[in-house]
Each structure stands twice: as structure tokens, then as C-alpha cells.
Amino acid sequence: MTQDGGGPFDTLESAYEFVSLLREAVDDAYATVLDEAARAVETKGAERRVDALRLVDHKLNSLRQNVLASLILLNDLRTLQRLLLGERKGAAAPEES
């Protein structure tokens, strides 16, 4: 549970930040697909495009749910890490006195 300042996944904090950025990118892509789908529905002869965009919508929605679940898990782990590190510091303090 040591924390280095190295790569993007060296700490829970950096992993959480990365997944947060991923969530923003997926949300942006999802909004774009919804806009594209709305335009495609109004376009004559674009049935295949509408079907493809619906599939993309479904896959992006699944990804959004998984990324959100990952954020929740990472947040729980960060909280537990802080709790455990705080308990160790709290337990070590009386011994030093």
C-alpha cells in the first residue's frame, strides 16, 4: 500500500483520476452518439446507420455503467486505504510517546 509518484496506476488516487477522465470521455462520446442517432432517425434511407448507432448506444451505455462501478470500487478502496493508514499512524503514536 505504499504510494509512489510514478505511473498512472501506481496509486489508487491516480487510478481514480484516470478512470474519472475515462468516464468524462465516455459521457462525451455517449452524448455525441445520441445526437447522431437523432439526426439519423430524421434522415431518409439511414436505417442501417440508425441500427448501428443504437448498437453503439447500447455498448457505450454498458461501458458507462462499468466505468461508474469501477469509480465506486476505487473510491471504496481509497477510503479503506485512508482508514487503514490512519489506524496505523494512530496505533504508532502512543508507542512513540
C-alpha positions as semicolon CSV with decimal commas, in nm:
position;residue;x (nm);y (nm);z (nm)
1;M;0,000;0,000;0,000
2;T;0,293;0,234;-0,042
3;Q;0,238;0,531;-0,266
4;D;0,490;0,622;-0,536
5;G;0,458;0,918;-0,766
6;G;0,538;0,712;-1,078
7;G;0,294;0,598;-1,346
8;P;-0,079;0,646;-1,388
9;F;-0,172;0,333;-1,191
10;D;0,089;0,339;-0,918
11;T;-0,163;0,460;-0,661
12;L;-0,534;0,429;-0,606
13;E;-0,556;0,808;-0,630
14;S;-0,400;0,817;-0,976
15;A;-0,612;0,523;-1,094
16;Y;-0,923;0,702;-0,969
17;E;-0,824;1,019;-1,155
18;F;-0,763;0,821;-1,475
19;V;-1,098;0,641;-1,453
20;S;-1,268;0,976;-1,383
21;L;-1,120;1,113;-1,706
22;L;-1,230;0,797;-1,886
23;R;-1,582;0,850;-1,755
24;E;-1,587;1,204;-1,891
25;A;-1,468;1,084;-2,233
26;V;-1,728;0,808;-2,243
27;D;-2,002;1,051;-2,139
28;D;-1,896;1,289;-2,417
29;A;-1,899;1,007;-2,671
30;Y;-2,240;0,893;-2,548
31;A;-2,385;1,242;-2,590
32;T;-2,240;1,261;-2,941
33;V;-2,393;0,927;-3,034
34;L;-2,733;1,036;-2,905
35;D;-2,714;1,349;-3,120
36;E;-2,605;1,146;-3,424
37;A;-2,885;0,896;-3,369
38;A;-3,143;1,174;-3,350
39;R;-3,018;1,314;-3,682
40;A;-3,003;0,971;-3,845
41;V;-3,365;0,894;-3,749
42;E;-3,472;1,203;-3,943
43;T;-3,263;1,109;-4,248
44;K;-3,438;0,910;-4,518
45;G;-3,263;0,585;-4,609
46;A;-3,043;0,578;-4,298
47;E;-3,198;0,271;-4,133
48;R;-2,869;0,080;-4,118
49;R;-2,698;0,382;-3,967
50;V;-2,973;0,412;-3,707
51;D;-2,934;0,042;-3,621
52;A;-2,557;0,080;-3,592
53;L;-2,592;0,387;-3,372
54;R;-2,838;0,202;-3,148
55;L;-2,581;-0,073;-3,106
56;V;-2,313;0,184;-3,026
57;D;-2,554;0,345;-2,778
58;H;-2,605;0,009;-2,607
59;K;-2,231;-0,067;-2,591
60;L;-2,142;0,281;-2,464
61;N;-2,414;0,260;-2,202
62;S;-2,270;-0,071;-2,083
63;L;-1,924;0,084;-2,073
64;R;-2,058;0,384;-1,879
65;Q;-2,209;0,151;-1,618
66;N;-1,885;-0,046;-1,584
67;V;-1,675;0,269;-1,555
68;L;-1,909;0,404;-1,288
69;A;-1,887;0,074;-1,099
70;S;-1,507;0,097;-1,122
71;L;-1,514;0,450;-0,982
72;I;-1,727;0,335;-0,691
73;L;-1,492;0,044;-0,619
74;L;-1,183;0,266;-0,643
75;N;-1,342;0,520;-0,412
76;D;-1,422;0,247;-0,159
77;L;-1,063;0,123;-0,178
78;R;-0,927;0,476;-0,133
79;T;-1,147;0,519;0,174
80;L;-1,034;0,188;0,319
81;Q;-0,671;0,270;0,246
82;R;-0,703;0,602;0,429
83;L;-0,872;0,426;0,719
84;L;-0,601;0,161;0,740
85;L;-0,317;0,409;0,709
86;G;-0,483;0,634;0,966
87;E;-0,520;0,343;1,209
88;R;-0,154;0,253;1,168
89;K;-0,048;0,610;1,237
90;G;-0,289;0,628;1,532
91;A;-0,160;0,299;1,676
92;A;0,204;0,402;1,631
93;A;0,164;0,740;1,803
94;P;0,109;0,612;2,164
95;E;0,412;0,382;2,136
96;E;0,635;0,676;2,043
97;S;0,528;0,886;2,342
